[in-house]
Structures are given as structure tokens and as C-alpha cells.
Amino acid sequence: MQTFSHPIELLRTRRSLKPVELTGPGPSPADLDTLLTIASRVPDHGKLIPWRFVVFEGDGRRKAGEAIAAAFLAKYPDAKPEQVEFERNRLARAPLVVAVVSRAAPHVKIPEWEQVLSSGAAAMSLVVAAHALGFGATWITEWYSYDRAVLDALGLAPHEKITGFVHIGRPAQAPEDRPRPALADIVTRFK
Ligand SMILES: Cc1cc2nc3c(=O)[nH]c(=O)nc-3n(C[C@H](O)[C@H](O)[C@H](O)COP(=O)(O)O)c2cc1C
């Protein structure tokens, strides 16, 4: 397992990898249990648990890909076979994909916005936990997160939304960092 001299180093160095840069072996069942337990440990106003997880592993990734490819073909009937194959392979690029699903809904006390934020926190905790276990991860949505036919095929209820498909695997190589915002541009002091 990758070790960090201090937990802050994990957070300081974390960055996403592309799905194709994530190779096997993926998380073991025990690793996955750890990852999802940590992803569930996030601030949640009202304890509504306004999120859930769908795990795609092995053949399940390709089966979901069939739904993505079918929706793609319905939108673009003239698509080339290689384009359709690319769509079919979407969730099969990394060894493991976890869909974080938002279950946010109107509530008498807790604003829906806060439920959505909690779901984002779950996705981010999942990404950070994957890095802490020595995996690479990336949080993506892409067009199929917003396609009703795909959401139906994946079992999402009408009010549920994809917060993200978190792809997890072994980093093939260390990624280059990307520019980060200068704090001077985003921090103000209220006086
Ligand atoms: C909600 C959400 C959805 C995203 N969807 C995509 C996507 O569909 N495709 C993509 O290339 N990146 C997407 N990203 C960005 C990736 O997570 C990207 O890898 C990340 O911004 C890289 O920054 P990092 O190295 O700090 O993780 C998304 C990010 C968020 C928060």
C-alpha cells in the first residue's frame, strides 16, 4: 500500500487519472468495503442519507456499456461502429467504477441543495479514500449521466441523479499535475 509521510501529503498530492490510465488489479472486496464505508462517512444534514452507490465490476461494466451504446445509437443512428464500441467500453476502461447516485428530494426542513452537496462529499471522499489505499481514481459524468434511457437501464428512479462515475484502479504511471488556482484569486477576507 502507498504510504504518506503525513495525511496532508495525500491531500496535497492527490490528482485524477484518466480512466484509461487505471489498470488492474482493482480493489479487493475488502478494499471496496473500506472505500464505500468511508464514502458513506460524510456530513449529511438531517441524516437523510441522500445518496447511494452502484458498483460496476467485471461483466457488469460491459452490460452497462450496452445500455450506453444503445442510447448513443438512438441519438446518432449513423454513428460509426468504432464510435459505438467506444461508448460500449465506457465503464470497462477501469477495473472498478462506482456510480454515486444522488437521492436528493424536497424535504420539509433540509434544503435539496444541501442533500446534493452531501452527495458530492460522498464522491470526493470515495476519490480520496481510493488514493489513500494506493489506487488512482477519477470522477466523471459524461453525457450518459444525463440520458434518461441510460439512467433507467442502470436502475435510477426518476428523481435520482448521477453525482459521478468514480473510476478506480492502479495508476499506470504518476500523473502530471494541472494548474491550481492561486489563493489570492479565490480568497477574500471579510472586514
Ligand atoms: C461533478 C463532476 C463531473 C465531472 N465530469 C467530468 C467528465 O465528464 N469528463 C471529464 O473529463 N472530467 C470530468 N470532471 C473532472 C474530472 O474529475 C477531472 O479529472 C478533474 O477535474 C481533474 O482534477 P484533479 O486532478 O484535481 O482531480 C468532473 C468533475 C466533477 C466534480
The ligand as a MOL file (V3000), in Angstrom:
LIG
                    3D

  0  0  0     0  0            999 V3000
M  V30 BEGIN CTAB
M  V30 COUNTS 31 33 0 0 0
M  V30 BEGIN ATOM
M  V30 1 C -19.2710 16.6140 -10.9600 0
M  V30 2 C -18.0480 16.4510 -11.8150 0
M  V30 3 C -18.1710 15.8780 -13.0640 0
M  V30 4 C -17.0730 15.7270 -13.8920 0
M  V30 5 N -17.2380 15.1630 -15.1180 0
M  V30 6 C -16.1840 15.0280 -15.9400 0
M  V30 7 C -16.3490 14.4450 -17.2160 0
M  V30 8 O -17.4410 14.0500 -17.5880 0
M  V30 9 N -15.2600 14.3300 -18.0100 0
M  V30 10 C -14.0270 14.7840 -17.6160 0
M  V30 11 O -13.0660 14.6670 -18.3840 0
M  V30 12 N -13.8400 15.3320 -16.3940 0
M  V30 13 C -14.8910 15.4700 -15.5540 0
M  V30 14 N -14.7160 16.0200 -14.3220 0
M  V30 15 C -13.3920 16.4990 -13.9350 0
M  V30 16 C -12.5140 15.3410 -13.5380 0
M  V30 17 O -12.8550 14.9070 -12.2470 0
M  V30 18 C -11.0650 15.7550 -13.7010 0
M  V30 19 O -10.3140 14.6440 -13.8020 0
M  V30 20 C -10.5750 16.6470 -12.5940 0
M  V30 21 O -11.1240 17.9510 -12.7070 0
M  V30 22 C -9.0600 16.7700 -12.5930 0
M  V30 23 O -8.7010 17.4560 -11.4460 0
M  V30 24 P -7.9400 16.7690 -10.2220 0
M  V30 25 O -6.6410 16.2600 -10.7700 0
M  V30 26 O -7.7900 17.8250 -9.2080 0
M  V30 27 O -8.7870 15.6450 -9.7180 0
M  V30 28 C -15.7920 16.1640 -13.4560 0
M  V30 29 C -15.6540 16.7150 -12.1730 0
M  V30 30 C -16.7790 16.8550 -11.3610 0
M  V30 31 C -16.6120 17.4630 -10.0000 0
M  V30 END ATOM
M  V30 BEGIN BOND
M  V30 1 1 1 2
M  V30 2 1 2 3
M  V30 3 2 2 30
M  V30 4 2 3 4
M  V30 5 1 4 5
M  V30 6 1 4 28
M  V30 7 2 5 6
M  V30 8 1 6 7
M  V30 9 1 6 13
M  V30 10 2 7 8
M  V30 11 1 7 9
M  V30 12 1 9 10
M  V30 13 2 10 11
M  V30 14 1 10 12
M  V30 15 2 12 13
M  V30 16 1 13 14
M  V30 17 1 14 15
M  V30 18 1 14 28
M  V30 19 1 15 16
M  V30 20 1 16 17
M  V30 21 1 16 18
M  V30 22 1 18 19
M  V30 23 1 18 20
M  V30 24 1 20 21
M  V30 25 1 20 22
M  V30 26 1 22 23
M  V30 27 1 23 24
M  V30 28 2 24 25
M  V30 29 1 24 26
M  V30 30 1 24 27
M  V30 31 2 28 29
M  V30 32 1 29 30
M  V30 33 1 30 31
M  V30 END BOND
M  V30 END CTAB
M  END
